Amino acid sequence: MRTRHRKKRRLWDDATSPRASIASPPTDAESVSVASCPETIRKSVLEIIQREMKSSFDPEQLPGSFGRIPIEIPFRILPVLYDGTALLLKNDQCLSEVALTRDLSGQGIAFEHPAPIDERFAVAFFPALEQNELALLFERLWTRKLGPIEFLSGGHFVGVVSLKDRFKSV
């Protein structure tokens, strides 16, 4: 068995976790749409990987299902309530947290974060997708505490969220 060693990069370094931004809730029930098409999710993940690795490849040439790719990408995470049809924020204003991917695939994500996440679902805001007003919705399946202010979580992607100016940073 081969062991993988990576240089660890942390986005937080004291007992207080950083807050990336404040998100405003949608103003009506139809302001946030979620596309749960696996191909749309796959293409969005490939867009993130392509931009972060600064490589050009044709997403159409890759197999429909590609494995986990170890990659560290800073992103923002916003816990949400999701009933299968609508995204809801718990409060009038919710804070997004900074997180760092450990690996990414067309099906899911593993990431480090500085504070526990209580919600089962969350929206992941990646810089590579925000210019197109998109984000990824995922279901958190597990969390492990690594240290006092360090957690590791993982889950699978549920859909691509069209932001349509509703979750912009304030």
C-alpha positions in Angstrom: 0.0 0.0 0.0 1.4 3.4 -1.0 1.1 6.2 1.5 0.5 9.7 0.2 2.3 12.6 1.9 1.3 16.1 1.3 2.4 19.5 2.6 -0.4 20.7 4.8 -1.8 24.1 4.2 -4.1 25.7 6.7 -6.4 28.7 6.2 -6.8 29.4 9.9 -4.2 29.6 12.7 -5.9 30.6 15.9 -8.8 29.6 18.1 -11.2 31.7 16.2 -12.4 30.5 12.8 -12.4 33.1 10.0 -15.6 34.2 8.4 -15.4 34.6 4.7 -18.5 36.7 4.1 -22.1 37.2 5.0 -24.7 35.8 2.6 -28.1 37.3 2.0 -31.1 35.0 1.9 -33.1 34.6 -1.3 -36.0 36.9 -1.5 -38.5 34.4 -2.9 -38.9 30.6 -3.2 -37.9 30.6 -6.9 -34.7 32.7 -6.6 -32.4 29.7 -6.2 -32.6 26.8 -8.6 -30.8 23.5 -8.2 -29.9 21.3 -11.2 -29.4 17.8 -10.0 -28.2 16.4 -13.4 -25.0 14.3 -12.9 -23.5 15.6 -16.1 -24.0 19.2 -15.0 -22.3 18.4 -11.7 -19.4 16.6 -13.5 -18.8 19.5 -15.9 -18.8 22.0 -13.0 -16.3 20.0 -11.0 -14.1 19.6 -14.1 -14.2 23.4 -14.6 -12.9 23.9 -11.0 -10.1 21.4 -11.5 -9.1 22.8 -14.9 -8.9 26.3 -13.6 -7.1 25.4 -10.4 -4.5 23.2 -12.1 -4.2 25.8 -14.9 -4.3 23.1 -17.5 -6.3 22.8 -20.6 -8.1 19.6 -21.3 -11.4 18.8 -23.0 -13.9 17.7 -20.4 -15.7 15.7 -23.2 -12.5 13.5 -23.5 -12.5 12.4 -19.9 -14.5 9.4 -18.8 -18.0 10.0 -17.4 -16.8 8.9 -14.0 -13.3 10.0 -12.9 -11.7 9.2 -9.6 -10.8 11.4 -6.7 -8.2 14.0 -7.5 -6.0 15.1 -4.6 -6.1 18.9 -4.9 -6.1 21.8 -2.4 -8.5 24.6 -3.3 -9.8 27.2 -0.8 -13.5 27.8 -1.0 -16.4 29.1 1.0 -19.1 26.9 2.5 -22.6 27.9 3.5 -24.7 25.4 5.5 -28.3 25.3 4.2 -31.5 23.3 4.7 -32.5 21.4 1.6 -35.8 19.4 1.2 -35.1 18.1 -2.3 -36.7 21.0 -4.0 -35.8 24.3 -2.2 -32.7 25.7 -0.5 -33.4 27.5 2.8 -31.2 29.5 5.1 -31.6 29.0 8.8 -31.4 32.7 9.7 -32.0 36.0 8.0 -28.3 36.2 7.5 -25.9 33.3 7.5 -22.1 33.3 7.6 -20.0 31.3 5.2 -16.9 29.6 6.4 -13.5 29.1 4.8 -12.7 25.5 3.8 -9.9 23.7 1.9 -10.5 20.7 -0.3 -8.4 17.6 0.2 -9.8 15.8 -2.8 -12.5 16.3 -5.4 -14.3 14.1 -7.9 -17.3 14.2 -10.1 -19.3 12.6 -7.3 -18.0 14.3 -4.2 -15.6 16.2 -2.0 -13.4 15.8 1.1 -12.4 19.0 2.8 -10.9 20.6 6.0 -12.7 23.3 7.9 -12.1 25.2 11.2 -15.5 24.7 12.9 -18.1 21.9 13.1 -20.9 21.9 10.6 -24.3 21.1 12.0 -26.3 21.0 8.8 -26.5 18.0 6.5 -26.4 20.1 3.3 -24.2 23.0 2.3 -23.4 25.1 -0.7 -19.8 25.3 -1.8 -18.7 28.5 -3.4 -15.6 28.0 -5.6 -14.0 31.0 -7.3 -13.9 29.1 -10.7 -17.7 28.8 -10.7 -18.7 32.1 -9.1 -18.0 34.1 -12.2 -20.8 32.1 -13.8 -23.0 32.6 -10.8 -22.9 28.9 -9.9 -22.1 26.9 -6.8 -22.2 23.2 -5.8 -24.8 21.8 -3.4 -23.5 18.8 -1.4 -24.7 16.4 1.3 -22.3 16.0 4.1 -22.0 12.3 5.0 -19.3 12.3 7.6 -17.1 14.5 9.8 -14.0 13.7 11.8 -12.3 16.0 14.4 -8.6 16.4 13.6 -7.7 19.0 16.3 -9.2 21.7 18.4 -10.1 23.9 15.4 -9.6 21.4 12.6 -12.3 19.1 11.1 -12.3 16.9 8.1 -15.6 16.2 6.3 -16.8 14.5 3.2 -19.9 14.1 1.1 -21.4 13.8 -2.3 -22.6 16.4 -4.7 -26.4 16.8 -5.0 -26.6 19.6 -7.6 -25.4 22.8 -9.2 -26.9 25.9 -7.7 -27.7 28.9 -10.0 -27.1 31.9 -7.7 -28.8 34.6 -9.9 -27.5 37.4 -7.7 -29.2 36.0 -4.6 -26.2 34.8 -2.5 -23.7 37.5 -3.3 -21.3 38.6 -0.6 -22.4 41.7 1.4 
